[in-house]
């Protein structure tokens, strides 16, 4: 997190933290009540080559398709 001038917090650039999942059509964002965020790869439902919750940041992926 970094400070903004108005004392509100904003997340670091999602692209840096999440990578390709941020803009992938197959990713589903899961937010928990405690404030955690996970990226579910829906390709994992039909193809065992894909992790259900990949380690982030994802920098290359054979299943990536821009949303």
mmCIF file as Biopython writes it, N, C-alpha, C and O atoms, coordinates in Angstrom:
data_model
#
loop_
_atom_site.group_PDB
_atom_site.id
_atom_site.type_symbol
_atom_site.label_atom_id
_atom_site.label_alt_id
_atom_site.label_comp_id
_atom_site.label_asym_id
_atom_site.label_entity_id
_atom_site.label_seq_id
_atom_site.pdbx_PDB_ins_code
_atom_site.Cartn_x
_atom_site.Cartn_y
_atom_site.Cartn_z
_atom_site.occupancy
_atom_site.B_iso_or_equiv
_atom_site.auth_seq_id
_atom_site.auth_asym_id
_atom_site.pdbx_PDB_model_num
ATOM 1   N N  . UNK A ? 1  ? 0.845   -1.171  0.000   1.0 0.0 1  A 1 
ATOM 2   C CA . UNK A ? 1  ? 0.000   0.000   0.000   1.0 0.0 1  A 1 
ATOM 3   C C  . UNK A ? 1  ? 0.892   1.235   0.000   1.0 0.0 1  A 1 
ATOM 4   O O  . UNK A ? 1  ? 1.977   1.241   0.582   1.0 0.0 1  A 1 
ATOM 5   N N  . UNK A ? 2  ? 0.422   2.250   -0.647  1.0 0.0 2  A 1 
ATOM 6   C CA . UNK A ? 2  ? 1.160   3.501   -0.626  1.0 0.0 2  A 1 
ATOM 7   C C  . UNK A ? 2  ? 0.221   4.616   -0.236  1.0 0.0 2  A 1 
ATOM 8   O O  . UNK A ? 2  ? -0.984  4.530   -0.477  1.0 0.0 2  A 1 
ATOM 9   N N  . UNK A ? 3  ? 0.742   5.637   0.348   1.0 0.0 3  A 1 
ATOM 10  C CA . UNK A ? 3  ? -0.059  6.761   0.807   1.0 0.0 3  A 1 
ATOM 11  C C  . UNK A ? 3  ? -0.401  7.681   -0.347  1.0 0.0 3  A 1 
ATOM 12  O O  . UNK A ? 3  ? 0.438   7.963   -1.203  1.0 0.0 3  A 1 
ATOM 13  N N  . UNK A ? 4  ? -1.636  8.144   -0.364  1.0 0.0 4  A 1 
ATOM 14  C CA . UNK A ? 4  ? -2.025  9.189   -1.297  1.0 0.0 4  A 1 
ATOM 15  C C  . UNK A ? 4  ? -1.995  10.502  -0.543  1.0 0.0 4  A 1 
ATOM 16  O O  . UNK A ? 4  ? -2.000  10.507  0.688   1.0 0.0 4  A 1 
ATOM 17  N N  . UNK A ? 5  ? -1.964  11.592  -1.244  1.0 0.0 5  A 1 
ATOM 18  C CA . UNK A ? 5  ? -1.862  12.893  -0.595  1.0 0.0 5  A 1 
ATOM 19  C C  . UNK A ? 5  ? -3.055  13.201  0.299   1.0 0.0 5  A 1 
ATOM 20  O O  . UNK A ? 5  ? -2.927  13.989  1.237   1.0 0.0 5  A 1 
ATOM 21  N N  . UNK A ? 6  ? -4.202  12.606  0.036   1.0 0.0 6  A 1 
ATOM 22  C CA . UNK A ? 6  ? -5.384  12.872  0.853   1.0 0.0 6  A 1 
ATOM 23  C C  . UNK A ? 6  ? -5.525  11.879  2.014   1.0 0.0 6  A 1 
ATOM 24  O O  . UNK A ? 6  ? -6.606  11.723  2.583   1.0 0.0 6  A 1 
ATOM 25  N N  . UNK A ? 7  ? -4.416  11.211  2.355   1.0 0.0 7  A 1 
ATOM 26  C CA . UNK A ? 7  ? -4.337  10.266  3.476   1.0 0.0 7  A 1 
ATOM 27  C C  . UNK A ? 7  ? -5.197  9.015   3.293   1.0 0.0 7  A 1 
ATOM 28  O O  . UNK A ? 7  ? -5.400  8.275   4.256   1.0 0.0 7  A 1 
ATOM 29  N N  . UNK A ? 8  ? -5.704  8.759   2.091   1.0 0.0 8  A 1 
ATOM 30  C CA . UNK A ? 8  ? -6.382  7.501   1.820   1.0 0.0 8  A 1 
ATOM 31  C C  . UNK A ? 8  ? -5.349  6.530   1.300   1.0 0.0 8  A 1 
ATOM 32  O O  . UNK A ? 8  ? -4.357  6.936   0.695   1.0 0.0 8  A 1 
ATOM 33  N N  . UNK A ? 9  ? -5.574  5.253   1.531   1.0 0.0 9  A 1 
ATOM 34  C CA . UNK A ? 9  ? -4.650  4.236   1.043   1.0 0.0 9  A 1 
ATOM 35  C C  . UNK A ? 9  ? -5.162  3.703   -0.284  1.0 0.0 9  A 1 
ATOM 36  O O  . UNK A ? 9  ? -6.371  3.608   -0.497  1.0 0.0 9  A 1 
ATOM 37  N N  . UNK A ? 10 ? -4.252  3.360   -1.168  1.0 0.0 10 A 1 
ATOM 38  C CA . UNK A ? 10 ? -4.625  2.731   -2.430  1.0 0.0 10 A 1 
ATOM 39  C C  . UNK A ? 10 ? -3.697  1.554   -2.667  1.0 0.0 10 A 1 
ATOM 40  O O  . UNK A ? 10 ? -2.531  1.603   -2.276  1.0 0.0 10 A 1 
ATOM 41  N N  . UNK A ? 11 ? -4.190  0.492   -3.300  1.0 0.0 11 A 1 
ATOM 42  C CA . UNK A ? 11 ? -3.330  -0.658  -3.554  1.0 0.0 11 A 1 
ATOM 43  C C  . UNK A ? 11 ? -2.242  -0.314  -4.561  1.0 0.0 11 A 1 
ATOM 44  O O  . UNK A ? 11 ? -2.413  0.572   -5.399  1.0 0.0 11 A 1 
ATOM 45  N N  . UNK A ? 12 ? -1.119  -1.027  -4.468  1.0 0.0 12 A 1 
ATOM 46  C CA . UNK A ? 12 ? -0.091  -0.880  -5.489  1.0 0.0 12 A 1 
ATOM 47  C C  . UNK A ? 12 ? -0.680  -1.313  -6.813  1.0 0.0 12 A 1 
ATOM 48  O O  . UNK A ? 12 ? -1.742  -1.934  -6.849  1.0 0.0 12 A 1 
ATOM 49  N N  . UNK A ? 13 ? -0.021  -1.003  -7.870  1.0 0.0 13 A 1 
ATOM 50  C CA . UNK A ? 13 ? -0.501  -1.347  -9.200  1.0 0.0 13 A 1 
ATOM 51  C C  . UNK A ? 13 ? -0.868  -2.824  -9.281  1.0 0.0 13 A 1 
ATOM 52  O O  . UNK A ? 13 ? -0.018  -3.691  -9.080  1.0 0.0 13 A 1 
ATOM 53  N N  . UNK A ? 14 ? -2.146  -3.113  -9.578  1.0 0.0 14 A 1 
ATOM 54  C CA . UNK A ? 14 ? -2.613  -4.496  -9.664  1.0 0.0 14 A 1 
ATOM 55  C C  . UNK A ? 14 ? -1.847  -5.306  -10.697 1.0 0.0 14 A 1 
ATOM 56  O O  . UNK A ? 14 ? -1.610  -6.499  -10.510 1.0 0.0 14 A 1 
ATOM 57  N N  . UNK A ? 15 ? -1.465  -4.661  -11.776 1.0 0.0 15 A 1 
ATOM 58  C CA . UNK A ? 15 ? -0.732  -5.376  -12.807 1.0 0.0 15 A 1 
ATOM 59  C C  . UNK A ? 15 ? 0.557   -5.949  -12.250 1.0 0.0 15 A 1 
ATOM 60  O O  . UNK A ? 15 ? 0.936   -7.070  -12.590 1.0 0.0 15 A 1 
ATOM 61  N N  . UNK A ? 16 ? 1.233   -5.196  -11.401 1.0 0.0 16 A 1 
ATOM 62  C CA . UNK A ? 16 ? 2.481   -5.663  -10.799 1.0 0.0 16 A 1 
ATOM 63  C C  . UNK A ? 16 ? 2.214   -6.807  -9.822  1.0 0.0 16 A 1 
ATOM 64  O O  . UNK A ? 16 ? 2.965   -7.782  -9.795  1.0 0.0 16 A 1 
ATOM 65  N N  . UNK A ? 17 ? 1.173   -6.701  -9.035  1.0 0.0 17 A 1 
ATOM 66  C CA . UNK A ? 17 ? 0.890   -7.693  -8.000  1.0 0.0 17 A 1 
ATOM 67  C C  . UNK A ? 17 ? 0.209   -8.948  -8.536  1.0 0.0 17 A 1 
ATOM 68  O O  . UNK A ? 17 ? 0.434   -10.041 -8.014  1.0 0.0 17 A 1 
ATOM 69  N N  . UNK A ? 18 ? -0.617  -8.809  -9.566  1.0 0.0 18 A 1 
ATOM 70  C CA . UNK A ? 18 ? -1.432  -9.910  -10.046 1.0 0.0 18 A 1 
ATOM 71  C C  . UNK A ? 18 ? -0.941  -10.448 -11.381 1.0 0.0 18 A 1 
ATOM 72  O O  . UNK A ? 18 ? -1.033  -11.650 -11.634 1.0 0.0 18 A 1 
ATOM 73  N N  . UNK A ? 19 ? -0.435  -9.598  -12.215 1.0 0.0 19 A 1 
ATOM 74  C CA . UNK A ? 19 ? 0.033   -10.017 -13.524 1.0 0.0 19 A 1 
ATOM 75  C C  . UNK A ? 19 ? -1.106  -10.237 -14.498 1.0 0.0 19 A 1 
ATOM 76  O O  . UNK A ? 19 ? -2.063  -9.463  -14.529 1.0 0.0 19 A 1 
ATOM 77  N N  . UNK A ? 20 ? -1.005  -11.287 -15.292 1.0 0.0 20 A 1 
ATOM 78  C CA . UNK A ? 20 ? -1.967  -11.542 -16.360 1.0 0.0 20 A 1 
ATOM 79  C C  . UNK A ? 20 ? -3.388  -11.802 -15.862 1.0 0.0 20 A 1 
ATOM 80  O O  . UNK A ? 20 ? -4.354  -11.488 -16.557 1.0 0.0 20 A 1 
ATOM 81  N N  . UNK A ? 21 ? -3.520  -12.361 -14.691 1.0 0.0 21 A 1 
ATOM 82  C CA . UNK A ? 21 ? -4.856  -12.685 -14.181 1.0 0.0 21 A 1 
ATOM 83  C C  . UNK A ? 21 ? -5.749  -11.437 -14.093 1.0 0.0 21 A 1 
ATOM 84  O O  . UNK A ? 21 ? -6.970  -11.532 -14.216 1.0 0.0 21 A 1 
ATOM 85  N N  . UNK A ? 22 ? -5.143  -10.300 -13.885 1.0 0.0 22 A 1 
ATOM 86  C CA . UNK A ? 22 ? -5.896  -9.054  -13.758 1.0 0.0 22 A 1 
ATOM 87  C C  . UNK A ? 22 ? -6.758  -8.782  -14.981 1.0 0.0 22 A 1 
ATOM 88  O O  . UNK A ? 22 ? -7.848  -8.223  -14.855 1.0 0.0 22 A 1 
ATOM 89  N N  . UNK A ? 23 ? -6.288  -9.167  -16.158 1.0 0.0 23 A 1 
ATOM 90  C CA . UNK A ? 23 ? -7.028  -8.865  -17.380 1.0 0.0 23 A 1 
ATOM 91  C C  . UNK A ? 23 ? -7.457  -10.112 -18.154 1.0 0.0 23 A 1 
ATOM 92  O O  . UNK A ? 23 ? -7.798  -10.021 -19.333 1.0 0.0 23 A 1 
ATOM 93  N N  . UNK A ? 24 ? -7.442  -11.266 -17.505 1.0 0.0 24 A 1 
ATOM 94  C CA . UNK A ? 24 ? -7.782  -12.520 -18.190 1.0 0.0 24 A 1 
ATOM 95  C C  . UNK A ? 24 ? -9.279  -12.815 -18.088 1.0 0.0 24 A 1 
ATOM 96  O O  . UNK A ? 24 ? -9.899  -12.644 -17.038 1.0 0.0 24 A 1 
ATOM 97  N N  . UNK A ? 25 ? -9.830  -13.258 -19.200 1.0 0.0 25 A 1 
ATOM 98  C CA . UNK A ? 25 ? -11.248 -13.603 -19.252 1.0 0.0 25 A 1 
ATOM 99  C C  . UNK A ? 25 ? -11.584 -14.809 -18.362 1.0 0.0 25 A 1 
ATOM 100 O O  . UNK A ? 25 ? -12.733 -14.967 -17.949 1.0 0.0 25 A 1 
ATOM 101 N N  . UNK A ? 26 ? -10.608 -15.644 -18.068 1.0 0.0 26 A 1 
ATOM 102 C CA . UNK A ? 26 ? -10.834 -16.862 -17.282 1.0 0.0 26 A 1 
ATOM 103 C C  . UNK A ? 26 ? -10.710 -16.644 -15.774 1.0 0.0 26 A 1 
ATOM 104 O O  . UNK A ? 26 ? -11.021 -17.544 -14.994 1.0 0.0 26 A 1 
ATOM 105 N N  . UNK A ? 27 ? -10.264 -15.469 -15.360 1.0 0.0 27 A 1 
ATOM 106 C CA . UNK A ? 27 ? -10.061 -15.206 -13.933 1.0 0.0 27 A 1 
ATOM 107 C C  . UNK A ? 27 ? -11.338 -14.701 -13.272 1.0 0.0 27 A 1 
ATOM 108 O O  . UNK A ? 27 ? -12.088 -13.907 -13.840 1.0 0.0 27 A 1 
ATOM 109 N N  . UNK A ? 28 ? -11.554 -15.179 -12.078 1.0 0.0 28 A 1 
ATOM 110 C CA . UNK A ? 28 ? -12.680 -14.706 -11.266 1.0 0.0 28 A 1 
ATOM 111 C C  . UNK A ? 28 ? -12.097 -14.211 -9.948  1.0 0.0 28 A 1 
ATOM 112 O O  . UNK A ? 28 ? -11.361 -14.937 -9.279  1.0 0.0 28 A 1 
ATOM 113 N N  . UNK A ? 29 ? -12.419 -13.000 -9.581  1.0 0.0 29 A 1 
ATOM 114 C CA . UNK A ? 29 ? -11.896 -12.406 -8.349  1.0 0.0 29 A 1 
ATOM 115 C C  . UNK A ? 29 ? -12.749 -12.878 -7.178  1.0 0.0 29 A 1 
ATOM 116 O O  . UNK A ? 29 ? -13.974 -12.758 -7.194  1.0 0.0 29 A 1 
ATOM 117 N N  . UNK A ? 30 ? -12.083 -13.413 -6.170  1.0 0.0 30 A 1 
ATOM 118 C CA . UNK A ? 30 ? -12.745 -13.877 -4.951  1.0 0.0 30 A 1 
ATOM 119 C C  . UNK A ? 30 ? -12.270 -12.983 -3.806  1.0 0.0 30 A 1 
ATOM 120 O O  . UNK A ? 30 ? -11.074 -12.906 -3.525  1.0 0.0 30 A 1 
ATOM 121 N N  . UNK A ? 31 ? -13.211 -12.311 -3.151  1.0 0.0 31 A 1 
ATOM 122 C CA . UNK A ? 31 ? -12.877 -11.460 -2.010  1.0 0.0 31 A 1 
ATOM 123 C C  . UNK A ? 31 ? -13.491 -12.077 -0.753  1.0 0.0 31 A 1 
ATOM 124 O O  . UNK A ? 31 ? -14.675 -12.412 -0.733  1.0 0.0 31 A 1 
ATOM 125 N N  . UNK A ? 32 ? -12.682 -12.222 0.286   1.0 0.0 32 A 1 
ATOM 126 C CA . UNK A ? 32 ? -13.167 -12.823 1.524   1.0 0.0 32 A 1 
ATOM 127 C C  . UNK A ? 32 ? -13.676 -11.732 2.458   1.0 0.0 32 A 1 
ATOM 128 O O  . UNK A ? 32 ? -13.316 -10.566 2.301   1.0 0.0 32 A 1 
ATOM 129 N N  . UNK A ? 33 ? -14.502 -12.097 3.420   1.0 0.0 33 A 1 
ATOM 130 C CA . UNK A ? 33 ? -14.994 -11.116 4.400   1.0 0.0 33 A 1 
ATOM 131 C C  . UNK A ? 33 ? -13.860 -10.470 5.205   1.0 0.0 33 A 1 
ATOM 132 O O  . UNK A ? 33 ? -14.018 -9.365  5.724   1.0 0.0 33 A 1 
ATOM 133 N N  . UNK A ? 34 ? -12.730 -11.155 5.305   1.0 0.0 34 A 1 
ATOM 134 C CA . UNK A ? 34 ? -11.592 -10.610 6.060   1.0 0.0 34 A 1 
ATOM 135 C C  . UNK A ? 34 ? -10.736 -9.658  5.233   1.0 0.0 34 A 1 
ATOM 136 O O  . UNK A ? 34 ? -9.777  -9.085  5.750   1.0 0.0 34 A 1 
ATOM 137 N N  . UNK A ? 35 ? -11.071 -9.482  3.948   1.0 0.0 35 A 1 
ATOM 138 C CA . UNK A ? 35 ? -10.350 -8.526  3.127   1.0 0.0 35 A 1 
ATOM 139 C C  . UNK A ? 35 ? -9.299  -9.110  2.195   1.0 0.0 35 A 1 
ATOM 140 O O  . UNK A ? 35 ? -8.626  -8.361  1.487   1.0 0.0 35 A 1 
ATOM 141 N N  . UNK A ? 36 ? -9.143  -10.430 2.178   1.0 0.0 36 A 1 
ATOM 142 C CA . UNK A ? 36 ? -8.191  -11.053 1.254   1.0 0.0 36 A 1 
ATOM 143 C C  . UNK A ? 36 ? -8.801  -11.142 -0.138  1.0 0.0 36 A 1 
ATOM 144 O O  . UNK A ? 36 ? -10.019 -11.240 -0.289  1.0 0.0 36 A 1 
ATOM 145 N N  . UNK A ? 37 ? -7.948  -11.109 -1.146  1.0 0.0 37 A 1 
ATOM 146 C CA . UNK A ? 37 ? -8.390  -11.228 -2.529  1.0 0.0 37 A 1 
ATOM 147 C C  . UNK A ? 37 ? -7.627  -12.358 -3.195  1.0 0.0 37 A 1 
ATOM 148 O O  . UNK A ? 37 ? -6.402  -12.430 -3.102  1.0 0.0 37 A 1 
ATOM 149 N N  . UNK A ? 38 ? -8.354  -13.239 -3.866  1.0 0.0 38 A 1 
ATOM 150 C CA . UNK A ? 38 ? -7.766  -14.361 -4.584  1.0 0.0 38 A 1 
ATOM 151 C C  . UNK A ? 38 ? -8.266  -14.335 -6.021  1.0 0.0 38 A 1 
ATOM 152 O O  . UNK A ? 38 ? -9.346  -13.817 -6.305  1.0 0.0 38 A 1 
ATOM 153 N N  . UNK A ? 39 ? -7.471  -14.897 -6.922  1.0 0.0 39 A 1 
ATOM 154 C CA . UNK A ? 39 ? -7.861  -14.992 -8.324  1.0 0.0 39 A 1 
ATOM 155 C C  . UNK A ? 39 ? -8.044  -16.460 -8.675  1.0 0.0 39 A 1 
ATOM 156 O O  . UNK A ? 39 ? -7.081  -17.226 -8.702  1.0 0.0 39 A 1 
ATOM 157 N N  . UNK A ? 40 ? -9.283  -16.847 -8.942  1.0 0.0 40 A 1 
ATOM 158 C CA . UNK A ? 40 ? -9.643  -18.213 -9.300  1.0 0.0 40 A 1 
ATOM 159 C C  . UNK A ? 40 ? -9.520  -18.355 -10.811 1.0 0.0 40 A 1 
ATOM 160 O O  . UNK A ? 40 ? -10.087 -17.563 -11.563 1.0 0.0 40 A 1 
ATOM 161 N N  . UNK A ? 41 ? -8.784  -19.358 -11.249 1.0 0.0 41 A 1 
ATOM 162 C CA . UNK A ? 41 ? -8.672  -19.637 -12.676 1.0 0.0 41 A 1 
ATOM 163 C C  . UNK A ? 41 ? -9.769  -20.620 -13.057 1.0 0.0 41 A 1 
ATOM 164 O O  . UNK A ? 41 ? -9.740  -21.778 -12.639 1.0 0.0 41 A 1 
ATOM 165 N N  . UNK A ? 42 ? -10.730 -20.169 -13.843 1.0 0.0 42 A 1 
ATOM 166 C CA . UNK A ? 42 ? -11.845 -21.036 -14.223 1.0 0.0 42 A 1 
ATOM 167 C C  . UNK A ? 42 ? -11.429 -22.122 -15.209 1.0 0.0 42 A 1 
ATOM 168 O O  . UNK A ? 42 ? -12.177 -23.078 -15.409 1.0 0.0 42 A 1 
ATOM 169 N N  . UNK A ? 43 ? -10.271 -22.003 -15.823 1.0 0.0 43 A 1 
ATOM 170 C CA . UNK A ? 43 ? -9.772  -23.081 -16.682 1.0 0.0 43 A 1 
ATOM 171 C C  . UNK A ? 43 ? -9.469  -24.329 -15.857 1.0 0.0 43 A 1 
ATOM 172 O O  . UNK A ? 43 ? -9.506  -25.445 -16.376 1.0 0.0 43 A 1 
ATOM 173 N N  . UNK A ? 44 ? -9.170  -24.138 -14.574 1.0 0.0 44 A 1 
ATOM 174 C CA . UNK A ? 44 ? -8.853  -25.272 -13.700 1.0 0.0 44 A 1 
ATOM 175 C C  . UNK A ? 44 ? -10.043 -26.213 -13.523 1.0 0.0 44 A 1 
ATOM 176 O O  . UNK A ? 44 ? -9.861  -27.365 -13.129 1.0 0.0 44 A 1 
ATOM 177 N N  . UNK A ? 45 ? -11.248 -25.745 -13.807 1.0 0.0 45 A 1 
ATOM 178 C CA . UNK A ? 45 ? -12.446 -26.572 -13.670 1.0 0.0 45 A 1 
ATOM 179 C C  . UNK A ? 45 ? -12.492 -27.690 -14.697 1.0 0.0 45 A 1 
ATOM 180 O O  . UNK A ? 45 ? -13.094 -28.736 -14.453 1.0 0.0 45 A 1 
ATOM 181 N N  . UNK A ? 46 ? -11.854 -27.473 -15.855 1.0 0.0 46 A 1 
ATOM 182 C CA . UNK A ? 46 ? -11.913 -28.468 -16.927 1.0 0.0 46 A 1 
ATOM 183 C C  . UNK A ? 46 ? -10.551 -28.961 -17.395 1.0 0.0 46 A 1 
ATOM 184 O O  . UNK A ? 46 ? -10.464 -29.937 -18.141 1.0 0.0 46 A 1 
ATOM 185 N N  . UNK A ? 47 ? -9.481  -28.286 -16.959 1.0 0.0 47 A 1 
ATOM 186 C CA . UNK A ? 47 ? -8.140  -28.642 -17.419 1.0 0.0 47 A 1 
ATOM 187 C C  . UNK A ? 47 ? -7.180  -28.689 -16.234 1.0 0.0 47 A 1 
ATOM 188 O O  . UNK A ? 47 ? -6.886  -27.650 -15.643 1.0 0.0 47 A 1 
ATOM 189 N N  . UNK A ? 48 ? -6.689  -29.870 -15.878 1.0 0.0 48 A 1 
ATOM 190 C CA . UNK A ? 48 ? -5.818  -30.011 -14.700 1.0 0.0 48 A 1 
ATOM 191 C C  . UNK A ? 48 ? -4.452  -29.321 -14.837 1.0 0.0 48 A 1 
ATOM 192 O O  . UNK A ? 48 ? -3.718  -29.226 -13.854 1.0 0.0 48 A 1 
ATOM 193 N N  . UNK A ? 49 ? -4.104  -28.844 -16.023 1.0 0.0 49 A 1 
ATOM 194 C CA . UNK A ? 49 ? -2.821  -28.135 -16.192 1.0 0.0 49 A 1 
ATOM 195 C C  . UNK A ? 49 ? -2.832  -26.776 -15.510 1.0 0.0 49 A 1 
ATOM 196 O O  . UNK A ? 49 ? -1.772  -26.197 -15.270 1.0 0.0 49 A 1 
ATOM 197 N N  . UNK A ? 50 ? -4.009  -26.261 -15.197 1.0 0.0 50 A 1 
ATOM 198 C CA . UNK A ? 50 ? -4.123  -24.935 -14.608 1.0 0.0 50 A 1 
ATOM 199 C C  . UNK A ? 50 ? -4.426  -25.021 -13.122 1.0 0.0 50 A 1 
ATOM 200 O O  . UNK A ? 50 ? -5.306  -25.771 -12.698 1.0 0.0 50 A 1 
ATOM 201 N N  . UNK A ? 51 ? -3.695  -24.252 -12.343 1.0 0.0 51 A 1 
ATOM 202 C CA . UNK A ? 51 ? -3.910  -24.219 -10.896 1.0 0.0 51 A 1 
ATOM 203 C C  . UNK A ? 51 ? -5.213  -23.486 -10.585 1.0 0.0 51 A 1 
ATOM 204 O O  . UNK A ? 51 ? -5.552  -22.502 -11.242 1.0 0.0 51 A 1 
ATOM 205 N N  . UNK A ? 52 ? -5.928  -23.964 -9.594  1.0 0.0 52 A 1 
ATOM 206 C CA . UNK A ? 52 ? -7.181  -23.327 -9.212  1.0 0.0 52 A 1 
ATOM 207 C C  . UNK A ? 52 ? -6.923  -21.890 -8.754  1.0 0.0 52 A 1 
ATOM 208 O O  . UNK A ? 52 ? -7.616  -20.964 -9.176  1.0 0.0 52 A 1 
ATOM 209 N N  . UNK A ? 53 ? -5.938  -21.716 -7.902  1.0 0.0 53 A 1 
ATOM 210 C CA . UNK A ? 53 ? -5.528  -20.394 -7.428  1.0 0.0 53 A 1 
ATOM 211 C C  . UNK A ? 53 ? -4.032  -20.252 -7.719  1.0 0.0 53 A 1 
ATOM 212 O O  . UNK A ? 53 ? -3.209  -20.635 -6.887  1.0 0.0 53 A 1 
ATOM 213 N N  . UNK A ? 54 ? -3.666  -19.710 -8.882  1.0 0.0 54 A 1 
ATOM 214 C CA . UNK A ? 54 ? -2.247  -19.624 -9.250  1.0 0.0 54 A 1 
ATOM 215 C C  . UNK A ? 54 ? -1.470  -18.661 -8.362  1.0 0.0 54 A 1 
ATOM 216 O O  . UNK A ? 54 ? -2.024  -17.699 -7.829  1.0 0.0 54 A 1 
ATOM 217 N N  . UNK A ? 55 ? -0.174  -18.938 -8.213  1.0 0.0 55 A 1 
ATOM 218 C CA . UNK A ? 55 ? 0.702   -18.017 -7.485  1.0 0.0 55 A 1 
ATOM 219 C C  . UNK A ? 55 ? 0.826   -16.733 -8.272  1.0 0.0 55 A 1 
ATOM 220 O O  . UNK A ? 55 ? 1.013   -16.747 -9.489  1.0 0.0 55 A 1 
ATOM 221 N N  . UNK A ? 56 ? 0.720   -15.646 -7.578  1.0 0.0 56 A 1 
ATOM 222 C CA . UNK A ? 56 ? 0.784   -14.334 -8.219  1.0 0.0 56 A 1 
ATOM 223 C C  . UNK A ? 56 ? 2.132   -13.686 -7.979  1.0 0.0 56 A 1 
ATOM 224 O O  . UNK A ? 56 ? 2.736   -13.922 -6.933  1.0 0.0 56 A 1 
ATOM 225 N N  . UNK A ? 57 ? 2.618   -12.896 -8.883  1.0 0.0 57 A 1 
ATOM 226 C CA . UNK A ? 57 ? 2.015   -12.498 -10.149 1.0 0.0 57 A 1 
ATOM 227 C C  . UNK A ? 57 ? 2.235   -13.552 -11.224 1.0 0.0 57 A 1 
ATOM 228 O O  . UNK A ? 57 ? 3.294   -14.177 -11.289 1.0 0.0 57 A 1 
ATOM 229 N N  . UNK A ? 58 ? 1.238   -13.739 -12.056 1.0 0.0 58 A 1 
ATOM 230 C CA . UNK A ? 58 ? 1.343   -14.636 -13.202 1.0 0.0 58 A 1 
ATOM 231 C C  . UNK A ? 58 ? 1.917   -13.811 -14.354 1.0 0.0 58 A 1 
ATOM 232 O O  . UNK A ? 58 ? 1.310   -12.832 -14.788 1.0 0.0 58 A 1 
ATOM 233 N N  . UNK A ? 59 ? 3.090   -14.213 -14.845 1.0 0.0 59 A 1 
ATOM 234 C CA . UNK A ? 59 ? 3.736   -13.456 -15.913 1.0 0.0 59 A 1 
ATOM 235 C C  . UNK A ? 59 ? 3.636   -14.129 -17.275 1.0 0.0 59 A 1 
ATOM 236 O O  . UNK A ? 59 ? 3.877   -13.488 -18.298 1.0 0.0 59 A 1 
ATOM 237 N N  . UNK A ? 60 ? 3.283   -15.411 -17.302 1.0 0.0 60 A 1 
ATOM 238 C CA . UNK A ? 60 ? 2.996   -16.084 -18.558 1.0 0.0 60 A 1 
ATOM 239 C C  . UNK A ? 60 ? 2.047   -17.233 -18.280 1.0 0.0 60 A 1 
ATOM 240 O O  . UNK A ? 60 ? 2.127   -17.892 -17.243 1.0 0.0 60 A 1 
ATOM 241 N N  . UNK A ? 61 ? 1.132   -17.467 -19.239 1.0 0.0 61 A 1 
ATOM 242 C CA . UNK A ? 61 ? 0.132   -18.504 -19.059 1.0 0.0 61 A 1 
ATOM 243 C C  . UNK A ? 61 ? -0.387  -18.922 -20.430 1.0 0.0 61 A 1 
ATOM 244 O O  . UNK A ? 61 ? -0.772  -18.074 -21.236 1.0 0.0 61 A 1 
ATOM 245 N N  . UNK A ? 62 ? -0.400  -20.217 -20.693 1.0 0.0 62 A 1 
ATOM 246 C CA . UNK A ? 62 ? -0.875  -20.732 -21.984 1.0 0.0 62 A 1 
ATOM 247 C C  . UNK A ? 62 ? -2.379  -20.534 -22.158 1.0 0.0 62 A 1 
ATOM 248 O O  . UNK A ? 62 ? -2.867  -20.549 -23.288 1.0 0.0 62 A 1 
ATOM 249 N N  . UNK A ? 63 ? -3.110  -20.354 -21.094 1.0 0.0 63 A 1 
ATOM 250 C CA . UNK A ? 63 ? -4.550  -20.178 -21.188 1.0 0.0 63 A 1 
ATOM 251 C C  . UNK A ? 63 ? -5.001  -18.730 -21.183 1.0 0.0 63 A 1 
ATOM 252 O O  . UNK A ? 63 ? -6.200  -18.455 -21.239 1.0 0.0 63 A 1 
ATOM 253 N N  . UNK A ? 64 ? -4.065  -17.808 -21.117 1.0 0.0 64 A 1 
ATOM 254 C CA . UNK A ? 64 ? -4.421  -16.388 -21.030 1.0 0.0 64 A 1 
ATOM 255 C C  . UNK A ? 64 ? -5.211  -15.920 -22.255 1.0 0.0 64 A 1 
ATOM 256 O O  . UNK A ? 64 ? -4.832  -16.181 -23.397 1.0 0.0 64 A 1 
ATOM 257 N N  . UNK A ? 65 ? -6.305  -15.231 -21.992 1.0 0.0 65 A 1 
ATOM 258 C CA . UNK A ? 65 ? -7.097  -14.592 -23.042 1.0 0.0 65 A 1 
ATOM 259 C C  . UNK A ? 65 ? -7.563  -13.245 -22.496 1.0 0.0 65 A 1 
ATOM 260 O O  . UNK A ? 65 ? -8.263  -13.180 -21.485 1.0 0.0 65 A 1 
ATOM 261 N N  . UNK A ? 66 ? -7.171  -12.188 -23.170 1.0 0.0 66 A 1 
ATOM 262 C CA . UNK A ? 66 ? -7.498  -10.842 -22.689 1.0 0.0 66 A 1 
ATOM 263 C C  . UNK A ? 66 ? -9.005  -10.617 -22.676 1.0 0.0 66 A 1 
ATOM 264 O O  . UNK A ? 66 ? -9.704  -10.906 -23.647 1.0 0.0 66 A 1 
ATOM 265 N N  . UNK A ? 67 ? -9.483  -10.099 -21.564 1.0 0.0 67 A 1 
ATOM 266 C CA . UNK A ? 67 ? -10.932 -9.829  -21.403 1.0 0.0 67 A 1 
ATOM 267 C C  . UNK A ? 67 ? -11.339 -8.617  -22.215 1.0 0.0 67 A 1 
ATOM 268 O O  . UNK A ? 67 ? -12.509 -8.234  -22.209 1.0 0.0 67 A 1 
#
